[in-house]
Amino acid sequence: MQAADRLGNIESETMGKQAIKLKILGKPYAFTIDSEKEELYRLAEREVNNNLISIRQKNIQGWTEVDYLGMTALKFAIENVDMKQHREVKSDELKELEALGAEIDAYLNKI
């Protein structure tokens, strides 16, 4: 038994952990995860594979599997950065609304 397999068995025996295998481009990858996160991992696996299929259907000449994986990683990175930027904007807007709310409260308390 390989050291990684032994480690995976030890980790999967830990309470709340489970060993799963995800396939990306048909290649299996083993993970030991918190049991409650299995659905998240499965959904992510599906999302990556669906995106890879979509990009591969474009049949870009000269591209390898690494190129397709790179473009998939870039797509997810762009989405991640976009979400972070929108959260920051919403956070700033929320702060402005809270300040405005405090001003309105102060005004109403004076009346």
Backbone atoms as SQL, in Angstrom:
CREATE TABLE atoms (id INTEGER PRIMARY KEY, chain TEXT, resi INTEGER, resn TEXT, atom TEXT, x REAL, y REAL, z REAL);
INSERT INTO atoms VALUES
  (1, 'A', 1, 'MET', 'N', 0.855, -1.183, 0.000),
  (2, 'A', 1, 'MET', 'CA', 0.000, 0.000, 0.000),
  (3, 'A', 1, 'MET', 'C', 0.897, 1.242, 0.000),
  (4, 'A', 2, 'GLN', 'N', 0.589, 2.214, -0.855),
  (5, 'A', 2, 'GLN', 'CA', 1.377, 3.423, -0.951),
  (6, 'A', 2, 'GLN', 'C', 1.108, 4.334, 0.247),
  (7, 'A', 3, 'ALA', 'N', 2.078, 5.194, 0.520),
  (8, 'A', 3, 'ALA', 'CA', 1.959, 6.095, 1.668),
  (9, 'A', 3, 'ALA', 'C', 0.718, 6.985, 1.540),
  (10, 'A', 4, 'ALA', 'N', 0.438, 7.476, 0.321),
  (11, 'A', 4, 'ALA', 'CA', -0.736, 8.342, 0.126),
  (12, 'A', 4, 'ALA', 'C', -2.018, 7.576, 0.421),
  (13, 'A', 5, 'ASP', 'N', -2.074, 6.297, 0.030),
  (14, 'A', 5, 'ASP', 'CA', -3.258, 5.483, 0.312),
  (15, 'A', 5, 'ASP', 'C', -3.420, 5.277, 1.811),
  (16, 'A', 6, 'ARG', 'N', -2.302, 5.007, 2.492),
  (17, 'A', 6, 'ARG', 'CA', -2.373, 4.818, 3.946),
  (18, 'A', 6, 'ARG', 'C', -2.844, 6.098, 4.622),
  (19, 'A', 7, 'LEU', 'N', -2.296, 7.218, 4.180),
  (20, 'A', 7, 'LEU', 'CA', -2.686, 8.502, 4.761),
  (21, 'A', 7, 'LEU', 'C', -4.170, 8.752, 4.503),
  (22, 'A', 8, 'GLY', 'N', -4.626, 8.477, 3.281),
  (23, 'A', 8, 'GLY', 'CA', -6.041, 8.650, 2.958),
  (24, 'A', 8, 'GLY', 'C', -6.919, 7.789, 3.829),
  (25, 'A', 9, 'ASN', 'N', -6.494, 6.532, 4.110),
  (26, 'A', 9, 'ASN', 'CA', -7.278, 5.647, 4.964),
  (27, 'A', 9, 'ASN', 'C', -7.334, 6.178, 6.390),
  (28, 'A', 10, 'ILE', 'N', -6.216, 6.679, 6.876),
  (29, 'A', 10, 'ILE', 'CA', -6.180, 7.238, 8.230),
  (30, 'A', 10, 'ILE', 'C', -7.099, 8.450, 8.309),
  (31, 'A', 11, 'GLU', 'N', -7.025, 9.344, 7.298),
  (32, 'A', 11, 'GLU', 'CA', -7.850, 10.545, 7.307),
  (33, 'A', 11, 'GLU', 'C', -9.324, 10.211, 7.177),
  (34, 'A', 12, 'SER', 'N', -9.658, 9.199, 6.371),
  (35, 'A', 12, 'SER', 'CA', -11.074, 8.885, 6.189),
  (36, 'A', 12, 'SER', 'C', -11.675, 8.266, 7.436),
  (37, 'A', 13, 'GLU', 'N', -10.821, 7.731, 8.321),
  (38, 'A', 13, 'GLU', 'CA', -11.329, 7.186, 9.571),
  (39, 'A', 13, 'GLU', 'C', -11.627, 8.281, 10.586),
  (40, 'A', 14, 'THR', 'N', -11.074, 9.470, 10.345),
  (41, 'A', 14, 'THR', 'CA', -11.327, 10.605, 11.214),
  (42, 'A', 14, 'THR', 'C', -12.798, 10.982, 11.112),
  (43, 'A', 15, 'MET', 'N', -13.398, 11.312, 12.260),
  (44, 'A', 15, 'MET', 'CA', -14.824, 11.617, 12.286),
  (45, 'A', 15, 'MET', 'C', -15.159, 12.771, 11.345),
  (46, 'A', 16, 'GLY', 'N', -16.189, 12.578, 10.506),
  (47, 'A', 16, 'GLY', 'CA', -16.637, 13.628, 9.610),
  (48, 'A', 16, 'GLY', 'C', -15.878, 13.726, 8.311),
  (49, 'A', 17, 'LYS', 'N', -14.927, 12.858, 8.084),
  (50, 'A', 17, 'LYS', 'CA', -14.141, 12.879, 6.853),
  (51, 'A', 17, 'LYS', 'C', -14.571, 11.729, 5.961),
  (52, 'A', 18, 'GLN', 'N', -14.366, 11.917, 4.667),
  (53, 'A', 18, 'GLN', 'CA', -14.649, 10.821, 3.754),
  (54, 'A', 18, 'GLN', 'C', -13.733, 10.929, 2.543),
  (55, 'A', 19, 'ALA', 'N', -13.401, 9.787, 1.988),
  (56, 'A', 19, 'ALA', 'CA', -12.566, 9.727, 0.800),
  (57, 'A', 19, 'ALA', 'C', -13.472, 9.694, -0.421),
  (58, 'A', 20, 'ILE', 'N', -13.161, 10.555, -1.392),
  (59, 'A', 20, 'ILE', 'CA', -13.905, 10.560, -2.645),
  (60, 'A', 20, 'ILE', 'C', -12.917, 10.630, -3.798),
  (61, 'A', 21, 'LYS', 'N', -13.388, 10.279, -4.977),
  (62, 'A', 21, 'LYS', 'CA', -12.593, 10.430, -6.188),
  (63, 'A', 21, 'LYS', 'C', -13.383, 11.289, -7.154),
  (64, 'A', 22, 'LEU', 'N', -12.712, 12.286, -7.691),
  (65, 'A', 22, 'LEU', 'CA', -13.299, 13.146, -8.706),
  (66, 'A', 22, 'LEU', 'C', -12.541, 12.912, -10.002),
  (67, 'A', 23, 'LYS', 'N', -13.249, 12.981, -11.120),
  (68, 'A', 23, 'LYS', 'CA', -12.604, 12.806, -12.417),
  (69, 'A', 23, 'LYS', 'C', -12.633, 14.118, -13.183),
  (70, 'A', 24, 'ILE', 'N', -11.456, 14.526, -13.612),
  (71, 'A', 24, 'ILE', 'CA', -11.314, 15.693, -14.460),
  (72, 'A', 24, 'ILE', 'C', -10.669, 15.202, -15.754),
  (73, 'A', 25, 'LEU', 'N', -11.318, 15.431, -16.870),
  (74, 'A', 25, 'LEU', 'CA', -10.866, 14.912, -18.166),
  (75, 'A', 25, 'LEU', 'C', -10.668, 13.399, -18.112),
  (76, 'A', 26, 'GLY', 'N', -11.489, 12.740, -17.327),
  (77, 'A', 26, 'GLY', 'CA', -11.417, 11.289, -17.233),
  (78, 'A', 26, 'GLY', 'C', -10.366, 10.753, -16.287),
  (79, 'A', 27, 'LYS', 'N', -9.519, 11.620, -15.746),
  (80, 'A', 27, 'LYS', 'CA', -8.473, 11.186, -14.816),
  (81, 'A', 27, 'LYS', 'C', -8.986, 11.319, -13.385),
  (82, 'A', 28, 'PRO', 'N', -8.903, 10.235, -12.602),
  (83, 'A', 28, 'PRO', 'CA', -9.399, 10.301, -11.221),
  (84, 'A', 28, 'PRO', 'C', -8.397, 10.977, -10.283),
  (85, 'A', 29, 'TYR', 'N', -8.931, 11.750, -9.365),
  (86, 'A', 29, 'TYR', 'CA', -8.146, 12.408, -8.322),
  (87, 'A', 29, 'TYR', 'C', -8.793, 12.079, -6.982),
  (88, 'A', 30, 'ALA', 'N', -7.995, 11.616, -6.046),
  (89, 'A', 30, 'ALA', 'CA', -8.509, 11.229, -4.728),
  (90, 'A', 30, 'ALA', 'C', -8.402, 12.400, -3.754),
  (91, 'A', 31, 'PHE', 'N', -9.448, 12.569, -2.968),
  (92, 'A', 31, 'PHE', 'CA', -9.502, 13.617, -1.947),
  (93, 'A', 31, 'PHE', 'C', -10.063, 13.028, -0.664),
  (94, 'A', 32, 'THR', 'N', -9.633, 13.557, 0.449),
  (95, 'A', 32, 'THR', 'CA', -10.278, 13.291, 1.723),
  (96, 'A', 32, 'THR', 'C', -10.863, 14.622, 2.170),
  (97, 'A', 33, 'ILE', 'N', -12.177, 14.641, 2.305),
  (98, 'A', 33, 'ILE', 'CA', -12.884, 15.901, 2.550),
  (99, 'A', 33, 'ILE', 'C', -13.823, 15.772, 3.734),
  (100, 'A', 34, 'ASP', 'N', -14.289, 16.910, 4.226),
  (101, 'A', 34, 'ASP', 'CA', -15.362, 16.903, 5.220),
  (102, 'A', 34, 'ASP', 'C', -16.605, 16.361, 4.534),
  (103, 'A', 35, 'SER', 'N', -17.283, 15.455, 5.184),
  (104, 'A', 35, 'SER', 'CA', -18.444, 14.784, 4.583),
  (105, 'A', 35, 'SER', 'C', -19.490, 15.764, 4.072),
  (106, 'A', 36, 'GLU', 'N', -19.706, 16.845, 4.801),
  (107, 'A', 36, 'GLU', 'CA', -20.759, 17.784, 4.405),
  (108, 'A', 36, 'GLU', 'C', -20.385, 18.583, 3.155),
  (109, 'A', 37, 'LYS', 'N', -19.139, 18.493, 2.687),
  (110, 'A', 37, 'LYS', 'CA', -18.724, 19.229, 1.495),
  (111, 'A', 37, 'LYS', 'C', -18.739, 18.386, 0.225),
  (112, 'A', 38, 'GLU', 'N', -19.206, 17.132, 0.336),
  (113, 'A', 38, 'GLU', 'CA', -19.172, 16.264, -0.848),
  (114, 'A', 38, 'GLU', 'C', -19.960, 16.854, -2.010),
  (115, 'A', 39, 'GLU', 'N', -21.151, 17.356, -1.763),
  (116, 'A', 39, 'GLU', 'CA', -21.962, 17.908, -2.845),
  (117, 'A', 39, 'GLU', 'C', -21.243, 19.074, -3.524),
  (118, 'A', 40, 'LEU', 'N', -20.597, 19.919, -2.745),
  (119, 'A', 40, 'LEU', 'CA', -19.839, 21.040, -3.287),
  (120, 'A', 40, 'LEU', 'C', -18.749, 20.546, -4.237),
  (121, 'A', 41, 'TYR', 'N', -18.017, 19.525, -3.809),
  (122, 'A', 41, 'TYR', 'CA', -16.956, 18.960, -4.643),
  (123, 'A', 41, 'TYR', 'C', -17.529, 18.338, -5.910),
  (124, 'A', 42, 'ARG', 'N', -18.626, 17.621, -5.796),
  (125, 'A', 42, 'ARG', 'CA', -19.245, 16.979, -6.965),
  (126, 'A', 42, 'ARG', 'C', -19.752, 18.021, -7.957),
  (127, 'A', 43, 'LEU', 'N', -20.354, 19.094, -7.442),
  (128, 'A', 43, 'LEU', 'CA', -20.825, 20.167, -8.315),
  (129, 'A', 43, 'LEU', 'C', -19.653, 20.859, -9.011),
  (130, 'A', 44, 'ALA', 'N', -18.567, 21.064, -8.283),
  (131, 'A', 44, 'ALA', 'CA', -17.376, 21.682, -8.874),
  (132, 'A', 44, 'ALA', 'C', -16.786, 20.785, -9.957),
  (133, 'A', 45, 'GLU', 'N', -16.750, 19.478, -9.693),
  (134, 'A', 45, 'GLU', 'CA', -16.254, 18.522, -10.688),
  (135, 'A', 45, 'GLU', 'C', -17.090, 18.626, -11.965),
  (136, 'A', 46, 'ARG', 'N', -18.401, 18.643, -11.813),
  (137, 'A', 46, 'ARG', 'CA', -19.301, 18.738, -12.968),
  (138, 'A', 46, 'ARG', 'C', -19.083, 20.045, -13.717),
  (139, 'A', 47, 'GLU', 'N', -18.934, 21.139, -12.983),
  (140, 'A', 47, 'GLU', 'CA', -18.735, 22.452, -13.589),
  (141, 'A', 47, 'GLU', 'C', -17.440, 22.492, -14.407),
  (142, 'A', 48, 'VAL', 'N', -16.362, 21.964, -13.846),
  (143, 'A', 48, 'VAL', 'CA', -15.077, 21.944, -14.560),
  (144, 'A', 48, 'VAL', 'C', -15.200, 21.103, -15.827),
  (145, 'A', 49, 'ASN', 'N', -15.753, 19.906, -15.706),
  (146, 'A', 49, 'ASN', 'CA', -15.869, 19.032, -16.871),
  (147, 'A', 49, 'ASN', 'C', -16.787, 19.616, -17.943),
  (148, 'A', 50, 'ASN', 'N', -17.883, 20.243, -17.543),
  (149, 'A', 50, 'ASN', 'CA', -18.773, 20.882, -18.518),
  (150, 'A', 50, 'ASN', 'C', -18.062, 22.015, -19.251),
  (151, 'A', 51, 'ASN', 'N', -17.276, 22.786, -18.505),
  (152, 'A', 51, 'ASN', 'CA', -16.544, 23.879, -19.129),
  (153, 'A', 51, 'ASN', 'C', -15.481, 23.337, -20.091),
  (154, 'A', 52, 'LEU', 'N', -14.810, 22.282, -19.686),
  (155, 'A', 52, 'LEU', 'CA', -13.808, 21.670, -20.566),
  (156, 'A', 52, 'LEU', 'C', -14.451, 21.177, -21.860),
  (157, 'A', 53, 'ILE', 'N', -15.603, 20.541, -21.742),
  (158, 'A', 53, 'ILE', 'CA', -16.308, 20.048, -22.928),
  (159, 'A', 53, 'ILE', 'C', -16.662, 21.217, -23.847),
  (160, 'A', 54, 'SER', 'N', -17.157, 22.299, -23.261),
  (161, 'A', 54, 'SER', 'CA', -17.539, 23.472, -24.038),
  (162, 'A', 54, 'SER', 'C', -16.343, 24.048, -24.794),
  (163, 'A', 55, 'ILE', 'N', -15.221, 24.173, -24.126),
  (164, 'A', 55, 'ILE', 'CA', -14.025, 24.731, -24.758),
  (165, 'A', 55, 'ILE', 'C', -13.480, 23.762, -25.812),
  (166, 'A', 56, 'ARG', 'N', -13.474, 22.477, -25.518),
  (167, 'A', 56, 'ARG', 'CA', -12.947, 21.480, -26.463),
  (168, 'A', 56, 'ARG', 'C', -13.781, 21.415, -27.732),
  (169, 'A', 57, 'GLN', 'N', -15.070, 21.712, -27.644),
  (170, 'A', 57, 'GLN', 'CA', -15.945, 21.670, -28.818),
  (171, 'A', 57, 'GLN', 'C', -15.567, 22.730, -29.852),
  (172, 'A', 58, 'LYS', 'N', -14.799, 23.709, -29.441),
  (173, 'A', 58, 'LYS', 'CA', -14.360, 24.746, -30.374),
  (174, 'A', 58, 'LYS', 'C', -13.233, 24.248, -31.271),
  (175, 'A', 59, 'ASN', 'N', -12.670, 23.073, -30.932),
  (176, 'A', 59, 'ASN', 'CA', -11.631, 22.437, -31.748),
  (177, 'A', 59, 'ASN', 'C', -10.535, 23.417, -32.181),
  (178, 'A', 60, 'ILE', 'N', -9.930, 24.050, -31.225),
  (179, 'A', 60, 'ILE', 'CA', -8.875, 25.009, -31.533),
  (180, 'A', 60, 'ILE', 'C', -7.627, 24.236, -31.948),
  (181, 'A', 61, 'GLN', 'N', -7.173, 24.506, -33.153),
  (182, 'A', 61, 'GLN', 'CA', -6.065, 23.750, -33.732),
  (183, 'A', 61, 'GLN', 'C', -4.777, 23.962, -32.931),
  (184, 'A', 62, 'GLY', 'N', -4.109, 22.856, -32.637),
  (185, 'A', 62, 'GLY', 'CA', -2.825, 22.908, -31.947),
  (186, 'A', 62, 'GLY', 'C', -2.925, 22.928, -30.429),
  (187, 'A', 63, 'TRP', 'N', -4.139, 22.970, -29.900),
  (188, 'A', 63, 'TRP', 'CA', -4.285, 22.998, -28.446),
  (189, 'A', 63, 'TRP', 'C', -4.194, 21.595, -27.876),
  (190, 'A', 64, 'THR', 'N', -3.565, 21.513, -26.705),
  (191, 'A', 64, 'THR', 'CA', -3.462, 20.251, -25.979),
  (192, 'A', 64, 'THR', 'C', -4.436, 20.275, -24.806),
  (193, 'A', 65, 'GLU', 'N', -4.502, 19.164, -24.099),
  (194, 'A', 65, 'GLU', 'CA', -5.362, 19.110, -22.905),
  (195, 'A', 65, 'GLU', 'C', -4.940, 20.165, -21.895),
  (196, 'A', 66, 'VAL', 'N', -3.644, 20.440, -21.811),
  (197, 'A', 66, 'VAL', 'CA', -3.140, 21.460, -20.879),
  (198, 'A', 66, 'VAL', 'C', -3.700, 22.833, -21.254),
  (199, 'A', 67, 'ASP', 'N', -3.784, 23.120, -22.552),
  (200, 'A', 67, 'ASP', 'CA', -4.351, 24.402, -22.988),
  (201, 'A', 67, 'ASP', 'C', -5.817, 24.525, -22.568),
  (202, 'A', 68, 'TYR', 'N', -6.566, 23.440, -22.759),
  (203, 'A', 68, 'TYR', 'CA', -7.978, 23.454, -22.374),
  (204, 'A', 68, 'TYR', 'C', -8.129, 23.631, -20.856),
  (205, 'A', 69, 'LEU', 'N', -7.295, 22.931, -20.102),
  (206, 'A', 69, 'LEU', 'CA', -7.332, 23.091, -18.639),
  (207, 'A', 69, 'LEU', 'C', -6.950, 24.509, -18.237),
  (208, 'A', 70, 'GLY', 'N', -5.949, 25.069, -18.923),
  (209, 'A', 70, 'GLY', 'CA', -5.530, 26.443, -18.628),
  (210, 'A', 70, 'GLY', 'C', -6.648, 27.436, -18.869),
  (211, 'A', 71, 'MET', 'N', -7.361, 27.287, -19.978),
  (212, 'A', 71, 'MET', 'CA', -8.471, 28.193, -20.280),
  (213, 'A', 71, 'MET', 'C', -9.615, 28.013, -19.289),
  (214, 'A', 72, 'THR', 'N', -9.828, 26.781, -18.859),
  (215, 'A', 72, 'THR', 'CA', -10.857, 26.538, -17.843),
  (216, 'A', 72, 'THR', 'C', -10.467, 27.208, -16.531),
  (217, 'A', 73, 'ALA', 'N', -9.208, 27.064, -16.138),
  (218, 'A', 73, 'ALA', 'CA', -8.728, 27.716, -14.909),
  (219, 'A', 73, 'ALA', 'C', -8.864, 29.227, -15.023),
  (220, 'A', 74, 'LEU', 'N', -8.520, 29.784, -16.192),
  (221, 'A', 74, 'LEU', 'CA', -8.630, 31.228, -16.397),
  (222, 'A', 74, 'LEU', 'C', -10.083, 31.684, -16.282),
  (223, 'A', 75, 'LYS', 'N', -11.016, 30.935, -16.865),
  (224, 'A', 75, 'LYS', 'CA', -12.437, 31.280, -16.784),
  (225, 'A', 75, 'LYS', 'C', -12.892, 31.361, -15.328),
  (226, 'A', 76, 'PHE', 'N', -12.503, 30.344, -14.536),
  (227, 'A', 76, 'PHE', 'CA', -12.923, 30.343, -13.135),
  (228, 'A', 76, 'PHE', 'C', -12.232, 31.448, -12.344),
  (229, 'A', 77, 'ALA', 'N', -10.986, 31.740, -12.669),
  (230, 'A', 77, 'ALA', 'CA', -10.274, 32.820, -11.975),
  (231, 'A', 77, 'ALA', 'C', -10.934, 34.167, -12.273),
  (232, 'A', 78, 'ILE', 'N', -11.317, 34.389, -13.535),
  (233, 'A', 78, 'ILE', 'CA', -11.987, 35.645, -13.904),
  (234, 'A', 78, 'ILE', 'C', -13.308, 35.774, -13.147),
  (235, 'A', 79, 'GLU', 'N', -14.079, 34.697, -13.094),
  (236, 'A', 79, 'GLU', 'CA', -15.351, 34.728, -12.354),
  (237, 'A', 79, 'GLU', 'C', -15.123, 35.009, -10.873),
  (238, 'A', 80, 'ASN', 'N', -14.069, 34.418, -10.306),
  (239, 'A', 80, 'ASN', 'CA', -13.755, 34.614, -8.894),
  (240, 'A', 80, 'ASN', 'C', -13.379, 36.073, -8.610),
  (241, 'A', 81, 'VAL', 'N', -12.531, 36.636, -9.454),
  (242, 'A', 81, 'VAL', 'CA', -12.115, 38.033, -9.275),
  (243, 'A', 81, 'VAL', 'C', -13.325, 38.952, -9.426),
  (244, 'A', 82, 'ASP', 'N', -14.177, 38.668, -10.415),
  (245, 'A', 82, 'ASP', 'CA', -15.375, 39.475, -10.638),
  (246, 'A', 82, 'ASP', 'C', -16.281, 39.458, -9.408),
  (247, 'A', 83, 'MET', 'N', -16.484, 38.272, -8.832),
  (248, 'A', 83, 'MET', 'CA', -17.328, 38.170, -7.633),
  (249, 'A', 83, 'MET', 'C', -16.726, 38.953, -6.472),
  (250, 'A', 84, 'LYS', 'N', -15.409, 38.858, -6.298),
  (251, 'A', 84, 'LYS', 'CA', -14.754, 39.593, -5.207),
  (252, 'A', 84, 'LYS', 'C', -14.926, 41.095, -5.391),
  (253, 'A', 85, 'GLN', 'N', -14.766, 41.563, -6.629),
  (254, 'A', 85, 'GLN', 'CA', -14.919, 42.996, -6.888),
  (255, 'A', 85, 'GLN', 'C', -16.350, 43.453, -6.638),
  (256, 'A', 86, 'HIS', 'N', -17.319, 42.650, -7.024),
  (257, 'A', 86, 'HIS', 'CA', -18.710, 43.025, -6.774),
  (258, 'A', 86, 'HIS', 'C', -19.026, 43.044, -5.287),
  (259, 'A', 87, 'ARG', 'N', -18.436, 42.097, -4.539),
  (260, 'A', 87, 'ARG', 'CA', -18.647, 42.089, -3.089),
  (261, 'A', 87, 'ARG', 'C', -18.069, 43.343, -2.455),
  (262, 'A', 88, 'GLU', 'N', -16.884, 43.785, -2.929),
  (263, 'A', 88, 'GLU', 'CA', -16.265, 44.984, -2.382),
  (264, 'A', 88, 'GLU', 'C', -17.124, 46.204, -2.663),
  (265, 'A', 89, 'VAL', 'N', -17.655, 46.293, -3.882),
  (266, 'A', 89, 'VAL', 'CA', -18.519, 47.414, -4.241),
  (267, 'A', 89, 'VAL', 'C', -19.762, 47.401, -3.373),
  (268, 'A', 90, 'LYS', 'N', -20.378, 46.240, -3.225),
  (269, 'A', 90, 'LYS', 'CA', -21.579, 46.151, -2.407),
  (270, 'A', 90, 'LYS', 'C', -21.275, 46.490, -0.953),
  (271, 'A', 91, 'SER', 'N', -20.089, 46.110, -0.489),
  (272, 'A', 91, 'SER', 'CA', -19.693, 46.424, 0.872),
  (273, 'A', 91, 'SER', 'C', -19.578, 47.940, 1.050),
  (274, 'A', 92, 'ASP', 'N', -18.969, 48.610, 0.075),
  (275, 'A', 92, 'ASP', 'CA', -18.849, 50.067, 0.138),
  (276, 'A', 92, 'ASP', 'C', -20.224, 50.732, 0.103),
  (277, 'A', 93, 'GLU', 'N', -21.102, 50.222, -0.763),
  (278, 'A', 93, 'GLU', 'CA', -22.459, 50.767, -0.853),
  (279, 'A', 93, 'GLU', 'C', -23.207, 50.557, 0.456),
  (280, 'A', 94, 'LEU', 'N', -23.015, 49.400, 1.063),
  (281, 'A', 94, 'LEU', 'CA', -23.668, 49.101, 2.331),
  (282, 'A', 94, 'LEU', 'C', -23.190, 50.061, 3.418),
  (283, 'A', 95, 'LYS', 'N', -21.890, 50.344, 3.435),
  (284, 'A', 95, 'LYS', 'CA', -21.348, 51.293, 4.415),
  (285, 'A', 95, 'LYS', 'C', -21.970, 52.676, 4.223),
  (286, 'A', 96, 'GLU', 'N', -22.115, 53.089, 2.963),
  (287, 'A', 96, 'GLU', 'CA', -22.730, 54.384, 2.686),
  (288, 'A', 96, 'GLU', 'C', -24.187, 54.402, 3.145),
  (289, 'A', 97, 'LEU', 'N', -24.903, 53.319, 2.902),
  (290, 'A', 97, 'LEU', 'CA', -26.304, 53.241, 3.340),
  (291, 'A', 97, 'LEU', 'C', -26.406, 53.262, 4.859),
  (292, 'A', 98, 'GLU', 'N', -25.497, 52.563, 5.533),
  (293, 'A', 98, 'GLU', 'CA', -25.508, 52.572, 7.001),
  (294, 'A', 98, 'GLU', 'C', -25.242, 53.974, 7.539),
  (295, 'A', 99, 'ALA', 'N', -24.301, 54.689, 6.909),
  (296, 'A', 99, 'ALA', 'CA', -23.998, 56.058, 7.341),
  (297, 'A', 99, 'ALA', 'C', -25.213, 56.957, 7.109),
  (298, 'A', 100, 'LEU', 'N', -25.857, 56.790, 5.956),
  (299, 'A', 100, 'LEU', 'CA', -27.057, 57.567, 5.665),
  (300, 'A', 100, 'LEU', 'C', -28.168, 57.234, 6.656),
  (301, 'A', 101, 'GLY', 'N', -28.313, 55.955, 6.973),
  (302, 'A', 101, 'GLY', 'CA', -29.310, 55.528, 7.961),
  (303, 'A', 101, 'GLY', 'C', -29.035, 56.152, 9.320),
  (304, 'A', 102, 'ALA', 'N', -27.768, 56.229, 9.703),
  (305, 'A', 102, 'ALA', 'CA', -27.403, 56.839, 10.985),
  (306, 'A', 102, 'ALA', 'C', -27.738, 58.327, 10.986),
  (307, 'A', 103, 'GLU', 'N', -27.504, 58.990, 9.855),
  (308, 'A', 103, 'GLU', 'CA', -27.833, 60.408, 9.750),
  (309, 'A', 103, 'GLU', 'C', -29.342, 60.619, 9.873),
  (310, 'A', 104, 'ILE', 'N', -30.103, 59.769, 9.201),
  (311, 'A', 104, 'ILE', 'CA', -31.570, 59.875, 9.262),
  (312, 'A', 104, 'ILE', 'C', -32.056, 59.631, 10.684),
  (313, 'A', 105, 'ASP', 'N', -31.493, 58.608, 11.356),
  (314, 'A', 105, 'ASP', 'CA', -31.867, 58.334, 12.742),
  (315, 'A', 105, 'ASP', 'C', -31.565, 59.523, 13.635),
  (316, 'A', 106, 'ALA', 'N', -30.377, 60.104, 13.454),
  (317, 'A', 106, 'ALA', 'CA', -29.983, 61.255, 14.268),
  (318, 'A', 106, 'ALA', 'C', -30.945, 62.429, 14.034),
  (319, 'A', 107, 'TYR', 'N', -31.287, 62.657, 12.786),
  (320, 'A', 107, 'TYR', 'CA', -32.219, 63.725, 12.452),
  (321, 'A', 107, 'TYR', 'C', -33.603, 63.485, 13.081),
  (322, 'A', 108, 'LEU', 'N', -34.099, 62.252, 12.940),
  (323, 'A', 108, 'LEU', 'CA', -35.415, 61.919, 13.483),
  (324, 'A', 108, 'LEU', 'C', -35.438, 62.001, 15.004),
  (325, 'A', 109, 'ASN', 'N', -34.336, 61.668, 15.637),
  (326, 'A', 109, 'ASN', 'CA', -34.256, 61.745, 17.102),
  (327, 'A', 109, 'ASN', 'C', -34.266, 63.183, 17.589),
  (328, 'A', 110, 'LYS', 'N', -33.841, 64.116, 16.734),
  (329, 'A', 110, 'LYS', 'CA', -33.838, 65.520, 17.116),
  (330, 'A', 110, 'LYS', 'C', -35.254, 66.129, 17.018),
  (331, 'A', 111, 'ILE', 'N', -36.066, 65.538, 16.169),
  (332, 'A', 111, 'ILE', 'CA', -37.395, 66.099, 15.936),
  (333, 'A', 111, 'ILE', 'C', -38.295, 65.864, 17.117);
